[in-house]
Amino acid sequence: MGDMLKNRVAVITGAGSGLGKAYAMGMARQGARIVVNDLGTSFDGRGTSRDAADEVVELIRKEGGDAVPNYDSVAVEDGAKNIIKTAIDAYGRIDILVNNAGIITGGLIYEIGTADWDAMIKTHLYGTFFCTHEASSIMKEQKYGRIISTSSHNGLGLKGGSAYSAAKEGITGFSRSVARDMAPFGVTCNIIRPIAAWRGAKVKITEFEELDTEDVAVLVIYLASEAADHINGCIFEVYTGHVGIYEEPPPVKQVLWKNGHFTSEEMADIIPQTLTKGMARDDFPNTLPFSLTLPEEPSGK
Ligand SMILES: NC(=O)c1ccc[n+]([C@@H]2O[C@H](COP(=O)([O-])OP(=O)(O)OC[C@H]3O[C@@H](n4cnc5c(N)ncnc54)[C@H](O)[C@@H]3O)[C@@H](O)[C@H]2O)c1
């Protein structure tokens, strides 16, 4: 038990399992009052249930904490409005928003269906927008707020993950802009790329055996606290025993100048000798520090 978030009100989306559950439990132990939002859906977005949110609320209350459930979908504007309203109705304010709810569907670009694409973009990107949009005007009035949104290493490029990557990198750019919009009002907005156990099963990662959700929660709790007031618009990667911060997007590496217009033939001649010198197509840098094994069979919780 601690008091890093004493008297603060936190809304955590997708808090019925995995990372969101660890944030909810951890924040409650630091004195925050929690809205536990969860649609109670399978990891690929099938079905709904109230059990996930209810169970986490019960766990928090058993430990002496304060929490209320919400079962709305972040992917629907009215749902997101109701999620934030739950905090106002129960506690009169919202200090912390963690955009965490997520699903995984998709496939190779020549196979993915539009419905899967829509579900991913709606849940991750629209969900993050709807909740942030709704919370931002309240935080602006309060002159205080902490928003933490969830990206992924896989946003940087994942075979078979174009929808997930689009959504997660969309969240990164979106959140960096929100950080700038909200900075004058005492509100910060930061981004994490976490790695941790997934729906109770340990993620299989070559170099790591066990990655606990609590080891991501410790950073999220810090970013949600007053102590992290100086951190805004930053991107972190975090997993057990590891926390890193991303560079600001670097400037363009190398530029060719010409006093006039290039032709395509000139480009074909000059670029391999300069900008892409020594590079073959298979030399693409793999920015991921590990390889992830995604679950193959859809399964419920
Ligand atoms: N676990 C990892 O290693 C990892 C890595 C990178 C990014 N992430 C991201 O972290 C977040 C949490 O991941 P997790 O591993 O804890 O997943 P999880 O599947 O265990 O939990 C996600 C929760 O979100 C809920 N949810 C799904 N759609 C929802 C909706 N529309 N509205 C409200 N709730 C909804 C689900 O019911 C579930 O309880 C996701 O955004 C995920 O993409 C996770």
The ligand as a Gaussian input file, in Angstrom:
#p B3LYP/6-31G(d) Opt

LIG

0 1
 N        0.298000      -7.959000     -23.278000
 C        1.233000      -7.470000     -24.075000
 O        2.354000      -7.969000     -24.158000
 C        0.971000      -6.234000     -24.886000
 C        1.978000      -5.750000     -25.728000
 C        1.752000      -4.588000     -26.439000
 C        0.552000      -3.921000     -26.316000
 N       -0.408000      -4.442000     -25.512000
 C       -1.681000      -3.707000     -25.424000
 O       -2.018000      -3.564000     -24.056000
 C       -3.443000      -3.538000     -23.904000
 C       -3.884000      -4.600000     -22.927000
 O       -3.435000      -5.841000     -23.397000
 P       -3.577000      -7.181000     -22.558000
 O       -2.454000      -8.052000     -22.954000
 O       -3.761000      -6.880000     -21.126000
 O       -4.902000      -7.766000     -23.222000
 P       -6.130000      -8.568000     -22.577000
 O       -6.808000      -9.203000     -23.738000
 O       -5.700000      -9.419000     -21.444000
 O       -7.054000      -7.403000     -21.961000
 C       -7.750000      -6.497000     -22.754000
 C       -9.079000      -6.196000     -22.094000
 O       -9.765000      -5.224000     -22.893000
 C      -11.132000      -5.553000     -22.910000
 N      -11.753000      -4.977000     -24.101000
 C      -11.607000      -5.372000     -25.391000
 N      -12.332000      -4.601000     -26.201000
 C      -12.945000      -3.682000     -25.407000
 C      -13.833000      -2.601000     -25.667000
 N      -14.232000      -2.306000     -26.920000
 N      -14.245000      -1.842000     -24.632000
 C      -13.851000      -2.130000     -23.360000
 N      -13.043000      -3.161000     -23.060000
 C      -12.590000      -3.929000     -24.077000
 C      -11.184000      -7.066000     -22.915000
 O      -12.429000      -7.563000     -22.461000
 C      -10.009000      -7.405000     -21.994000
 O      -10.429000      -7.608000     -20.663000
 C       -4.002000      -3.713000     -25.325000
 O       -4.260000      -2.452000     -25.875000
 C       -2.865000      -4.392000     -26.069000
 O       -2.926000      -4.176000     -27.460000
 C       -0.249000      -5.573000     -24.801000

